[in-house]
Amino acid sequence: MTEDEKSQQLVIDFKQTFNSERGKKVLEYLKRRTKFNQAPRPCDNLGRIDPFEVMYLEGRRSVIIEIETMLAKEPGESKGIQDHE
């Protein structure tokens, strides 16, 4: 299988997984769990923003962004998809 075919199949796999009823439920759960729609502003007990906690929370949110990016693609649109297996 060529790299382009692998990328196309990956888009198809994402769509089949997350466009199913169960996949939609899981994605909604992940969005709630990661507070996807809220900008992270974790503070310590003195009200100072913790940059490491912000990075951690943004990393969690980035997974949701990756899933939604893949769902927005068409199988023939493999630009920017890299398979890291």
PDB file of N, CA, C and O in Angstrom:
ATOM      1  N   MET A   1       0.857  -1.177   0.000  1.00  0.00           N
ATOM      2  CA  MET A   1       0.000   0.000   0.000  1.00  0.00           C
ATOM      3  C   MET A   1       0.898   1.234   0.000  1.00  0.00           C
ATOM      4  O   MET A   1       1.834   1.318   0.795  1.00  0.00           O
ATOM      5  N   THR A   2       0.625   2.177  -0.871  1.00  0.00           N
ATOM      6  CA  THR A   2       1.427   3.398  -0.953  1.00  0.00           C
ATOM      7  C   THR A   2       1.093   4.325   0.217  1.00  0.00           C
ATOM      8  O   THR A   2       0.084   4.148   0.899  1.00  0.00           O
ATOM      9  N   GLU A   3       1.958   5.313   0.434  1.00  0.00           N
ATOM     10  CA  GLU A   3       1.713   6.285   1.512  1.00  0.00           C
ATOM     11  C   GLU A   3       0.410   7.039   1.270  1.00  0.00           C
ATOM     12  O   GLU A   3      -0.329   7.316   2.215  1.00  0.00           O
ATOM     13  N   ASP A   4       0.121   7.375   0.014  1.00  0.00           N
ATOM     14  CA  ASP A   4      -1.119   8.079  -0.309  1.00  0.00           C
ATOM     15  C   ASP A   4      -2.335   7.203   0.005  1.00  0.00           C
ATOM     16  O   ASP A   4      -3.334   7.685   0.539  1.00  0.00           O
ATOM     17  N   GLU A   5      -2.242   5.934  -0.325  1.00  0.00           N
ATOM     18  CA  GLU A   5      -3.343   5.014  -0.031  1.00  0.00           C
ATOM     19  C   GLU A   5      -3.522   4.847   1.477  1.00  0.00           C
ATOM     20  O   GLU A   5      -4.650   4.763   1.962  1.00  0.00           O
ATOM     21  N   LYS A   6      -2.413   4.800   2.222  1.00  0.00           N
ATOM     22  CA  LYS A   6      -2.493   4.709   3.677  1.00  0.00           C
ATOM     23  C   LYS A   6      -3.175   5.942   4.266  1.00  0.00           C
ATOM     24  O   LYS A   6      -4.002   5.837   5.171  1.00  0.00           O
ATOM     25  N   SER A   7      -2.811   7.116   3.736  1.00  0.00           N
ATOM     26  CA  SER A   7      -3.412   8.363   4.214  1.00  0.00           C
ATOM     27  C   SER A   7      -4.896   8.404   3.922  1.00  0.00           C
ATOM     28  O   SER A   7      -5.692   8.825   4.761  1.00  0.00           O
ATOM     29  N   GLN A   8      -5.275   7.958   2.707  1.00  0.00           N
ATOM     30  CA  GLN A   8      -6.690   7.925   2.341  1.00  0.00           C
ATOM     31  C   GLN A   8      -7.457   6.955   3.235  1.00  0.00           C
ATOM     32  O   GLN A   8      -8.569   7.252   3.673  1.00  0.00           O
ATOM     33  N   GLN A   9      -6.862   5.803   3.501  1.00  0.00           N
ATOM     34  CA  GLN A   9      -7.516   4.815   4.353  1.00  0.00           C
ATOM     35  C   GLN A   9      -7.662   5.336   5.778  1.00  0.00           C
ATOM     36  O   GLN A   9      -8.654   5.049   6.448  1.00  0.00           O
ATOM     37  N   LEU A  10      -6.685   6.094   6.238  1.00  0.00           N
ATOM     38  CA  LEU A  10      -6.756   6.661   7.583  1.00  0.00           C
ATOM     39  C   LEU A  10      -7.934   7.618   7.711  1.00  0.00           C
ATOM     40  O   LEU A  10      -8.633   7.607   8.723  1.00  0.00           O
ATOM     41  N   VAL A  11      -8.159   8.445   6.692  1.00  0.00           N
ATOM     42  CA  VAL A  11      -9.315   9.353   6.699  1.00  0.00           C
ATOM     43  C   VAL A  11     -10.599   8.535   6.753  1.00  0.00           C
ATOM     44  O   VAL A  11     -11.510   8.852   7.518  1.00  0.00           O
ATOM     45  N   ILE A  12     -10.670   7.497   5.953  1.00  0.00           N
ATOM     46  CA  ILE A  12     -11.855   6.624   5.941  1.00  0.00           C
ATOM     47  C   ILE A  12     -12.053   5.987   7.317  1.00  0.00           C
ATOM     48  O   ILE A  12     -13.174   5.927   7.822  1.00  0.00           O
ATOM     49  N   ASP A  13     -10.970   5.516   7.916  1.00  0.00           N
ATOM     50  CA  ASP A  13     -11.060   4.890   9.240  1.00  0.00           C
ATOM     51  C   ASP A  13     -11.584   5.865  10.291  1.00  0.00           C
ATOM     52  O   ASP A  13     -12.428   5.504  11.111  1.00  0.00           O
ATOM     53  N   PHE A  14     -11.082   7.100  10.267  1.00  0.00           N
ATOM     54  CA  PHE A  14     -11.567   8.117  11.206  1.00  0.00           C
ATOM     55  C   PHE A  14     -13.053   8.352  11.001  1.00  0.00           C
ATOM     56  O   PHE A  14     -13.814   8.396  11.967  1.00  0.00           O
ATOM     57  N   LYS A  15     -13.472   8.502   9.750  1.00  0.00           N
ATOM     58  CA  LYS A  15     -14.880   8.773   9.460  1.00  0.00           C
ATOM     59  C   LYS A  15     -15.767   7.605   9.896  1.00  0.00           C
ATOM     60  O   LYS A  15     -16.825   7.817  10.488  1.00  0.00           O
ATOM     61  N   GLN A  16     -15.343   6.385   9.607  1.00  0.00           N
ATOM     62  CA  GLN A  16     -16.143   5.226  10.005  1.00  0.00           C
ATOM     63  C   GLN A  16     -16.228   5.111  11.523  1.00  0.00           C
ATOM     64  O   GLN A  16     -17.260   4.711  12.062  1.00  0.00           O
ATOM     65  N   THR A  17     -15.170   5.453  12.192  1.00  0.00           N
ATOM     66  CA  THR A  17     -15.150   5.350  13.653  1.00  0.00           C
ATOM     67  C   THR A  17     -15.970   6.449  14.308  1.00  0.00           C
ATOM     68  O   THR A  17     -16.850   6.165  15.120  1.00  0.00           O
ATOM     69  N   PHE A  18     -15.693   7.697  13.967  1.00  0.00           N
ATOM     70  CA  PHE A  18     -16.288   8.812  14.701  1.00  0.00           C
ATOM     71  C   PHE A  18     -17.604   9.319  14.120  1.00  0.00           C
ATOM     72  O   PHE A  18     -18.262  10.149  14.748  1.00  0.00           O
ATOM     73  N   ASN A  19     -18.006   8.852  12.953  1.00  0.00           N
ATOM     74  CA  ASN A  19     -19.317   9.219  12.424  1.00  0.00           C
ATOM     75  C   ASN A  19     -20.378   8.179  12.773  1.00  0.00           C
ATOM     76  O   ASN A  19     -21.556   8.375  12.476  1.00  0.00           O
ATOM     77  N   SER A  20     -19.966   7.067  13.406  1.00  0.00           N
ATOM     78  CA  SER A  20     -20.944   6.090  13.877  1.00  0.00           C
ATOM     79  C   SER A  20     -21.617   6.662  15.123  1.00  0.00           C
ATOM     80  O   SER A  20     -21.120   7.620  15.715  1.00  0.00           O
ATOM     81  N   GLU A  21     -22.732   6.085  15.514  1.00  0.00           N
ATOM     82  CA  GLU A  21     -23.432   6.569  16.714  1.00  0.00           C
ATOM     83  C   GLU A  21     -22.538   6.454  17.946  1.00  0.00           C
ATOM     84  O   GLU A  21     -22.467   7.383  18.750  1.00  0.00           O
ATOM     85  N   ARG A  22     -21.865   5.331  18.095  1.00  0.00           N
ATOM     86  CA  ARG A  22     -20.974   5.158  19.239  1.00  0.00           C
ATOM     87  C   ARG A  22     -19.790   6.110  19.175  1.00  0.00           C
ATOM     88  O   ARG A  22     -19.378   6.676  20.188  1.00  0.00           O
ATOM     89  N   GLY A  23     -19.253   6.280  17.983  1.00  0.00           N
ATOM     90  CA  GLY A  23     -18.127   7.195  17.810  1.00  0.00           C
ATOM     91  C   GLY A  23     -18.500   8.624  18.152  1.00  0.00           C
ATOM     92  O   GLY A  23     -17.707   9.348  18.753  1.00  0.00           O
ATOM     93  N   LYS A  24     -19.710   9.038  17.773  1.00  0.00           N
ATOM     94  CA  LYS A  24     -20.177  10.387  18.103  1.00  0.00           C
ATOM     95  C   LYS A  24     -20.304  10.560  19.613  1.00  0.00           C
ATOM     96  O   LYS A  24     -19.967  11.616  20.149  1.00  0.00           O
ATOM     97  N   LYS A  25     -20.791   9.526  20.299  1.00  0.00           N
ATOM     98  CA  LYS A  25     -20.919   9.587  21.751  1.00  0.00           C
ATOM     99  C   LYS A  25     -19.543   9.708  22.403  1.00  0.00           C
ATOM    100  O   LYS A  25     -19.349  10.487  23.337  1.00  0.00           O
ATOM    101  N   VAL A  26     -18.592   8.920  21.893  1.00  0.00           N
ATOM    102  CA  VAL A  26     -17.235   8.965  22.450  1.00  0.00           C
ATOM    103  C   VAL A  26     -16.614  10.328  22.224  1.00  0.00           C
ATOM    104  O   VAL A  26     -15.991  10.881  23.130  1.00  0.00           O
ATOM    105  N   LEU A  27     -16.775  10.882  21.026  1.00  0.00           N
ATOM    106  CA  LEU A  27     -16.207  12.191  20.726  1.00  0.00           C
ATOM    107  C   LEU A  27     -16.831  13.268  21.610  1.00  0.00           C
ATOM    108  O   LEU A  27     -16.119  14.145  22.101  1.00  0.00           O
ATOM    109  N   GLU A  28     -18.131  13.221  21.820  1.00  0.00           N
ATOM    110  CA  GLU A  28     -18.778  14.186  22.720  1.00  0.00           C
ATOM    111  C   GLU A  28     -18.265  14.030  24.145  1.00  0.00           C
ATOM    112  O   GLU A  28     -18.035  15.026  24.832  1.00  0.00           O
ATOM    113  N   TYR A  29     -18.084  12.800  24.595  1.00  0.00           N
ATOM    114  CA  TYR A  29     -17.520  12.559  25.916  1.00  0.00           C
ATOM    115  C   TYR A  29     -16.124  13.172  26.019  1.00  0.00           C
ATOM    116  O   TYR A  29     -15.809  13.853  26.995  1.00  0.00           O
ATOM    117  N   LEU A  30     -15.291  12.927  25.006  1.00  0.00           N
ATOM    118  CA  LEU A  30     -13.933  13.466  25.017  1.00  0.00           C
ATOM    119  C   LEU A  30     -13.938  14.997  25.034  1.00  0.00           C
ATOM    120  O   LEU A  30     -13.107  15.617  25.698  1.00  0.00           O
ATOM    121  N   LYS A  31     -14.861  15.590  24.312  1.00  0.00           N
ATOM    122  CA  LYS A  31     -14.962  17.053  24.308  1.00  0.00           C
ATOM    123  C   LYS A  31     -15.324  17.571  25.694  1.00  0.00           C
ATOM    124  O   LYS A  31     -14.750  18.553  26.163  1.00  0.00           O
ATOM    125  N   ARG A  32     -16.279  16.909  26.350  1.00  0.00           N
ATOM    126  CA  ARG A  32     -16.648  17.335  27.708  1.00  0.00           C
ATOM    127  C   ARG A  32     -15.494  17.103  28.672  1.00  0.00           C
ATOM    128  O   ARG A  32     -15.185  17.963  29.496  1.00  0.00           O
ATOM    129  N   ARG A  33     -14.866  15.955  28.568  1.00  0.00           N
ATOM    130  CA  ARG A  33     -13.780  15.576  29.489  1.00  0.00           C
ATOM    131  C   ARG A  33     -12.585  16.510  29.369  1.00  0.00           C
ATOM    132  O   ARG A  33     -11.943  16.837  30.367  1.00  0.00           O
ATOM    133  N   THR A  34     -12.289  16.937  28.154  1.00  0.00           N
ATOM    134  CA  THR A  34     -11.139  17.812  27.935  1.00  0.00           C
ATOM    135  C   THR A  34     -11.517  19.283  27.984  1.00  0.00           C
ATOM    136  O   THR A  34     -10.669  20.152  27.784  1.00  0.00           O
ATOM    137  N   LYS A  35     -12.800  19.568  28.252  1.00  0.00           N
ATOM    138  CA  LYS A  35     -13.293  20.955  28.253  1.00  0.00           C
ATOM    139  C   LYS A  35     -12.867  21.652  26.967  1.00  0.00           C
ATOM    140  O   LYS A  35     -12.310  22.750  26.976  1.00  0.00           O
ATOM    141  N   PHE A  36     -13.153  20.970  25.861  1.00  0.00           N
ATOM    142  CA  PHE A  36     -12.709  21.379  24.538  1.00  0.00           C
ATOM    143  C   PHE A  36     -13.100  22.811  24.181  1.00  0.00           C
ATOM    144  O   PHE A  36     -12.313  23.528  23.562  1.00  0.00           O
ATOM    145  N   ASN A  37     -14.279  23.227  24.554  1.00  0.00           N
ATOM    146  CA  ASN A  37     -14.772  24.555  24.167  1.00  0.00           C
ATOM    147  C   ASN A  37     -14.396  25.656  25.147  1.00  0.00           C
ATOM    148  O   ASN A  37     -14.875  26.784  25.030  1.00  0.00           O
ATOM    149  N   GLN A  38     -13.546  25.336  26.109  1.00  0.00           N
ATOM    150  CA  GLN A  38     -13.136  26.338  27.095  1.00  0.00           C
ATOM    151  C   GLN A  38     -11.631  26.553  27.004  1.00  0.00           C
ATOM    152  O   GLN A  38     -10.857  25.599  26.924  1.00  0.00           O
ATOM    153  N   ALA A  39     -11.238  27.795  27.017  1.00  0.00           N
ATOM    154  CA  ALA A  39      -9.805  28.095  27.034  1.00  0.00           C
ATOM    155  C   ALA A  39      -9.262  27.744  28.419  1.00  0.00           C
ATOM    156  O   ALA A  39      -9.830  28.164  29.427  1.00  0.00           O
ATOM    157  N   PRO A  40      -8.176  26.985  28.479  1.00  0.00           N
ATOM    158  CA  PRO A  40      -7.638  26.608  29.791  1.00  0.00           C
ATOM    159  C   PRO A  40      -6.976  27.783  30.493  1.00  0.00           C
ATOM    160  O   PRO A  40      -6.162  28.493  29.902  1.00  0.00           O
ATOM    161  N   ARG A  41      -7.331  27.985  31.758  1.00  0.00           N
ATOM    162  CA  ARG A  41      -6.725  29.036  32.575  1.00  0.00           C
ATOM    163  C   ARG A  41      -6.528  28.522  33.984  1.00  0.00           C
ATOM    164  O   ARG A  41      -7.037  29.109  34.939  1.00  0.00           O
ATOM    165  N   PRO A  42      -5.793  27.427  34.122  1.00  0.00           N
ATOM    166  CA  PRO A  42      -5.597  26.877  35.466  1.00  0.00           C
ATOM    167  C   PRO A  42      -4.692  27.765  36.300  1.00  0.00           C
ATOM    168  O   PRO A  42      -3.628  28.199  35.857  1.00  0.00           O
ATOM    169  N   CYS A  43      -5.136  28.018  37.497  1.00  0.00           N
ATOM    170  CA  CYS A  43      -4.367  28.884  38.405  1.00  0.00           C
ATOM    171  C   CYS A  43      -3.991  28.111  39.661  1.00  0.00           C
ATOM    172  O   CYS A  43      -4.668  27.164  40.062  1.00  0.00           O
ATOM    173  N   ASP A  44      -2.908  28.538  40.259  1.00  0.00           N
ATOM    174  CA  ASP A  44      -2.537  27.963  41.549  1.00  0.00           C
ATOM    175  C   ASP A  44      -3.328  28.673  42.648  1.00  0.00           C
ATOM    176  O   ASP A  44      -4.197  29.494  42.353  1.00  0.00           O
ATOM    177  N   ASN A  45      -3.036  28.366  43.899  1.00  0.00           N
ATOM    178  CA  ASN A  45      -3.820  28.960  44.992  1.00  0.00           C
ATOM    179  C   ASN A  45      -3.553  30.451  45.187  1.00  0.00           C
ATOM    180  O   ASN A  45      -4.238  31.101  45.977  1.00  0.00           O
ATOM    181  N   LEU A  46      -2.566  31.002  44.475  1.00  0.00           N
ATOM    182  CA  LEU A  46      -2.303  32.445  44.539  1.00  0.00           C
ATOM    183  C   LEU A  46      -2.860  33.191  43.326  1.00  0.00           C
ATOM    184  O   LEU A  46      -2.672  34.399  43.185  1.00  0.00           O
ATOM    185  N   GLY A  47      -3.547  32.454  42.455  1.00  0.00           N
ATOM    186  CA  GLY A  47      -4.147  33.076  41.283  1.00  0.00           C
ATOM    187  C   GLY A  47      -3.209  33.202  40.094  1.00  0.00           C
ATOM    188  O   GLY A  47      -3.553  33.848  39.104  1.00  0.00           O
ATOM    189  N   ARG A  48      -2.030  32.594  40.175  1.00  0.00           N
ATOM    190  CA  ARG A  48      -1.085  32.652  39.061  1.00  0.00           C
ATOM    191  C   ARG A  48      -1.376  31.516  38.084  1.00  0.00           C
ATOM    192  O   ARG A  48      -1.687  30.396  38.488  1.00  0.00           O
ATOM    193  N   ILE A  49      -1.270  31.819  36.810  1.00  0.00           N
ATOM    194  CA  ILE A  49      -1.497  30.801  35.780  1.00  0.00           C
ATOM    195  C   ILE A  49      -0.280  29.873  35.735  1.00  0.00           C
ATOM    196  O   ILE A  49       0.863  30.329  35.716  1.00  0.00           O
ATOM    197  N   ASP A  50      -0.542  28.579  35.719  1.00  0.00           N
ATOM    198  CA  ASP A  50       0.504  27.562  35.654  1.00  0.00           C
ATOM    199  C   ASP A  50       0.742  27.203  34.182  1.00  0.00           C
ATOM    200  O   ASP A  50      -0.095  26.528  33.583  1.00  0.00           O
ATOM    201  N   PRO A  51       1.857  27.634  33.586  1.00  0.00           N
ATOM    202  CA  PRO A  51       2.083  27.381  32.158  1.00  0.00           C
ATOM    203  C   PRO A  51       2.183  25.899  31.826  1.00  0.00           C
ATOM    204  O   PRO A  51       1.807  25.499  30.724  1.00  0.00           O
ATOM    205  N   PHE A  52       2.673  25.080  32.735  1.00  0.00           N
ATOM    206  CA  PHE A  52       2.773  23.642  32.467  1.00  0.00           C
ATOM    207  C   PHE A  52       1.394  22.993  32.418  1.00  0.00           C
ATOM    208  O   PHE A  52       1.150  22.105  31.601  1.00  0.00           O
ATOM    209  N   GLU A  53       0.508  23.430  33.282  1.00  0.00           N
ATOM    210  CA  GLU A  53      -0.859  22.914  33.260  1.00  0.00           C
ATOM    211  C   GLU A  53      -1.582  23.371  32.003  1.00  0.00           C
ATOM    212  O   GLU A  53      -2.360  22.610  31.427  1.00  0.00           O
ATOM    213  N   VAL A  54      -1.336  24.604  31.571  1.00  0.00           N
ATOM    214  CA  VAL A  54      -1.929  25.092  30.320  1.00  0.00           C
ATOM    215  C   VAL A  54      -1.461  24.231  29.156  1.00  0.00           C
ATOM    216  O   VAL A  54      -2.270  23.838  28.316  1.00  0.00           O
ATOM    217  N   MET A  55      -0.160  23.930  29.091  1.00  0.00           N
ATOM    218  CA  MET A  55       0.371  23.086  28.012  1.00  0.00           C
ATOM    219  C   MET A  55      -0.254  21.692  28.054  1.00  0.00           C
ATOM    220  O   MET A  55      -0.591  21.131  27.012  1.00  0.00           O
ATOM    221  N   TYR A  56      -0.406  21.142  29.237  1.00  0.00           N
ATOM    222  CA  TYR A  56      -1.009  19.827  29.397  1.00  0.00           C
ATOM    223  C   TYR A  56      -2.443  19.829  28.863  1.00  0.00           C
ATOM    224  O   TYR A  56      -2.821  18.957  28.081  1.00  0.00           O
ATOM    225  N   LEU A  57      -3.227  20.802  29.284  1.00  0.00           N
ATOM    226  CA  LEU A  57      -4.619  20.880  28.852  1.00  0.00           C
ATOM    227  C   LEU A  57      -4.729  21.136  27.347  1.00  0.00           C
ATOM    228  O   LEU A  57      -5.601  20.575  26.684  1.00  0.00           O
ATOM    229  N   GLU A  58      -3.861  21.969  26.817  1.00  0.00           N
ATOM    230  CA  GLU A  58      -3.874  22.226  25.377  1.00  0.00           C
ATOM    231  C   GLU A  58      -3.499  20.966  24.597  1.00  0.00           C
ATOM    232  O   GLU A  58      -4.024  20.727  23.510  1.00  0.00           O
ATOM    233  N   GLY A  59      -2.600  20.170  25.148  1.00  0.00           N
ATOM    234  CA  GLY A  59      -2.247  18.900  24.508  1.00  0.00           C
ATOM    235  C   GLY A  59      -3.445  17.973  24.422  1.00  0.00           C
ATOM    236  O   GLY A  59      -3.647  17.311  23.404  1.00  0.00           O
ATOM    237  N   ARG A  60      -4.237  17.921  25.474  1.00  0.00           N
ATOM    238  CA  ARG A  60      -5.458  17.101  25.462  1.00  0.00           C
ATOM    239  C   ARG A  60      -6.437  17.614  24.413  1.00  0.00           C
ATOM    240  O   ARG A  60      -7.039  16.835  23.674  1.00  0.00           O
ATOM    241  N   ARG A  61      -6.588  18.921  24.357  1.00  0.00           N
ATOM    242  CA  ARG A  61      -7.510  19.514  23.381  1.00  0.00           C
ATOM    243  C   ARG A  61      -7.043  19.271  21.955  1.00  0.00           C
ATOM    244  O   ARG A  61      -7.858  19.150  21.040  1.00  0.00           O
ATOM    245  N   SER A  62      -5.721  19.199  21.764  1.00  0.00           N
ATOM    246  CA  SER A  62      -5.194  19.030  20.411  1.00  0.00           C
ATOM    247  C   SER A  62      -5.598  17.687  19.807  1.00  0.00           C
ATOM    248  O   SER A  62      -5.686  17.554  18.586  1.00  0.00           O
ATOM    249  N   VAL A  63      -5.843  16.690  20.663  1.00  0.00           N
ATOM    250  CA  VAL A  63      -6.307  15.392  20.164  1.00  0.00           C
ATOM    251  C   VAL A  63      -7.689  15.550  19.528  1.00  0.00           C
ATOM    252  O   VAL A  63      -7.948  15.001  18.458  1.00  0.00           O
ATOM    253  N   ILE A  64      -8.566  16.294  20.181  1.00  0.00           N
ATOM    254  CA  ILE A  64      -9.909  16.534  19.635  1.00  0.00           C
ATOM    255  C   ILE A  64      -9.804  17.302  18.329  1.00  0.00           C
ATOM    256  O   ILE A  64     -10.519  17.000  17.373  1.00  0.00           O
ATOM    257  N   ILE A  65      -8.931  18.278  18.277  1.00  0.00           N
ATOM    258  CA  ILE A  65      -8.744  19.056  17.048  1.00  0.00           C
ATOM    259  C   ILE A  65      -8.279  18.146  15.916  1.00  0.00           C
ATOM    260  O   ILE A  65      -8.739  18.287  14.783  1.00  0.00           O
ATOM    261  N   GLU A  66      -7.375  17.218  16.209  1.00  0.00           N
ATOM    262  CA  GLU A  66      -6.899  16.274  15.191  1.00  0.00           C
ATOM    263  C   GLU A  66      -8.032  15.395  14.677  1.00  0.00           C
ATOM    264  O   GLU A  66      -8.145  15.166  13.473  1.00  0.00           O
ATOM    265  N   ILE A  67      -8.869  14.903  15.584  1.00  0.00           N
ATOM    266  CA  ILE A  67     -10.007  14.080  15.167  1.00  0.00           C
ATOM    267  C   ILE A  67     -10.939  14.888  14.272  1.00  0.00           C
ATOM    268  O   ILE A  67     -11.350  14.406  13.216  1.00  0.00           O
ATOM    269  N   GLU A  68     -11.275  16.101  14.675  1.00  0.00           N
ATOM    270  CA  GLU A  68     -12.186  16.919  13.875  1.00  0.00           C
ATOM    271  C   GLU A  68     -11.571  17.308  12.532  1.00  0.00           C
ATOM    272  O   GLU A  68     -12.283  17.414  11.534  1.00  0.00           O
ATOM    273  N   THR A  69     -10.270  17.519  12.499  1.00  0.00           N
ATOM    274  CA  THR A  69      -9.591  17.813  11.239  1.00  0.00           C
ATOM    275  C   THR A  69      -9.706  16.634  10.290  1.00  0.00           C
ATOM    276  O   THR A  69      -9.979  16.813   9.103  1.00  0.00           O
ATOM    277  N   MET A  70      -9.500  15.433  10.805  1.00  0.00           N
ATOM    278  CA  MET A  70      -9.602  14.237   9.971  1.00  0.00           C
ATOM    279  C   MET A  70     -11.034  14.027   9.481  1.00  0.00           C
ATOM    280  O   MET A  70     -11.243  13.609   8.342  1.00  0.00           O
ATOM    281  N   LEU A  71     -12.012  14.312  10.324  1.00  0.00           N
ATOM    282  CA  LEU A  71     -13.407  14.150   9.919  1.00  0.00           C
ATOM    283  C   LEU A  71     -13.810  15.150   8.842  1.00  0.00           C
ATOM    284  O   LEU A  71     -14.722  14.885   8.059  1.00  0.00           O
ATOM    285  N   ALA A  72     -13.142  16.283   8.797  1.00  0.00           N
ATOM    286  CA  ALA A  72     -13.466  17.309   7.802  1.00  0.00           C
ATOM    287  C   ALA A  72     -12.825  17.024   6.442  1.00  0.00           C
ATOM    288  O   ALA A  72     -13.213  17.623   5.439  1.00  0.00           O
ATOM    289  N   LYS A  73     -11.855  16.120   6.402  1.00  0.00           N
ATOM    290  CA  LYS A  73     -11.163  15.800   5.151  1.00  0.00           C
ATOM    291  C   LYS A  73     -11.964  14.810   4.324  1.00  0.00           C
ATOM    292  O   LYS A  73     -12.812  14.083   4.841  1.00  0.00           O
ATOM    293  N   GLU A  74     -11.683  14.798   3.052  1.00  0.00           N
ATOM    294  CA  GLU A  74     -12.200  13.786   2.144  1.00  0.00           C
ATOM    295  C   GLU A  74     -11.088  12.759   1.933  1.00  0.00           C
ATOM    296  O   GLU A  74      -9.912  13.113   2.004  1.00  0.00           O
ATOM    297  N   PRO A  75     -11.433  11.495   1.674  1.00  0.00           N
ATOM    298  CA  PRO A  75     -10.388  10.479   1.516  1.00  0.00           C
ATOM    299  C   PRO A  75      -9.307  10.823   0.502  1.00  0.00           C
ATOM    300  O   PRO A  75      -8.153  10.445   0.703  1.00  0.00           O
ATOM    301  N   GLY A  76      -9.633  11.522  -0.576  1.00  0.00           N
ATOM    302  CA  GLY A  76      -8.637  11.891  -1.574  1.00  0.00           C
ATOM    303  C   GLY A  76      -7.779  13.067  -1.159  1.00  0.00           C
ATOM    304  O   GLY A  76      -6.806  13.400  -1.836  1.00  0.00           O
ATOM    305  N   GLU A  77      -8.131  13.697  -0.054  1.00  0.00           N
ATOM    306  CA  GLU A  77      -7.433  14.889   0.415  1.00  0.00           C
ATOM    307  C   GLU A  77      -6.434  14.472   1.498  1.00  0.00           C
ATOM    308  O   GLU A  77      -6.693  14.616   2.693  1.00  0.00           O
ATOM    309  N   SER A  78      -5.314  13.964   1.061  1.00  0.00           N
ATOM    310  CA  SER A  78      -4.359  13.407   2.019  1.00  0.00           C
ATOM    311  C   SER A  78      -3.244  14.374   2.382  1.00  0.00           C
ATOM    312  O   SER A  78      -2.358  14.017   3.158  1.00  0.00           O
ATOM    313  N   LYS A  79      -3.263  15.582   1.844  1.00  0.00           N
ATOM    314  CA  LYS A  79      -2.207  16.551   2.157  1.00  0.00           C
ATOM    315  C   LYS A  79      -2.186  16.848   3.653  1.00  0.00           C
ATOM    316  O   LYS A  79      -3.215  17.142   4.260  1.00  0.00           O
ATOM    317  N   GLY A  80      -1.010  16.765   4.222  1.00  0.00           N
ATOM    318  CA  GLY A  80      -0.855  17.078   5.633  1.00  0.00           C
ATOM    319  C   GLY A  80      -1.076  15.908   6.568  1.00  0.00           C
ATOM    320  O   GLY A  80      -0.918  16.048   7.780  1.00  0.00           O
ATOM    321  N   ILE A  81      -1.439  14.758   6.029  1.00  0.00           N
ATOM    322  CA  ILE A  81      -1.645  13.584   6.861  1.00  0.00           C
ATOM    323  C   ILE A  81      -0.364  12.778   6.841  1.00  0.00           C
ATOM    324  O   ILE A  81       0.141  12.404   5.783  1.00  0.00           O
ATOM    325  N   GLN A  82       0.147  12.522   8.019  1.00  0.00           N
ATOM    326  CA  GLN A  82       1.360  11.721   8.129  1.00  0.00           C
ATOM    327  C   GLN A  82       1.068  10.515   8.990  1.00  0.00           C
ATOM    328  O   GLN A  82       0.516  10.631  10.083  1.00  0.00           O
ATOM    329  N   ASP A  83       1.439   9.377   8.492  1.00  0.00           N
ATOM    330  CA  ASP A  83       1.226   8.136   9.220  1.00  0.00           C
ATOM    331  C   ASP A  83       2.480   7.847  10.030  1.00  0.00           C
ATOM    332  O   ASP A  83       3.560   7.679   9.465  1.00  0.00           O
ATOM    333  N   HIS A  84       2.344   7.787  11.346  1.00  0.00           N
ATOM    334  CA  HIS A  84       3.501   7.600  12.228  1.00  0.00           C
ATOM    335  C   HIS A  84       3.552   6.191  12.796  1.00  0.00           C
ATOM    336  O   HIS A  84       4.009   6.006  13.924  1.00  0.00           O
ATOM    337  N   GLU A  85       3.106   5.210  12.062  1.00  0.00           N
ATOM    338  CA  GLU A  85       3.136   3.825  12.577  1.00  0.00           C
ATOM    339  C   GLU A  85       4.511   3.252  12.431  1.00  0.00           C
ATOM    340  O   GLU A  85       4.744   2.102  12.804  1.00  0.00           O
TER     341      GLU A  85
END
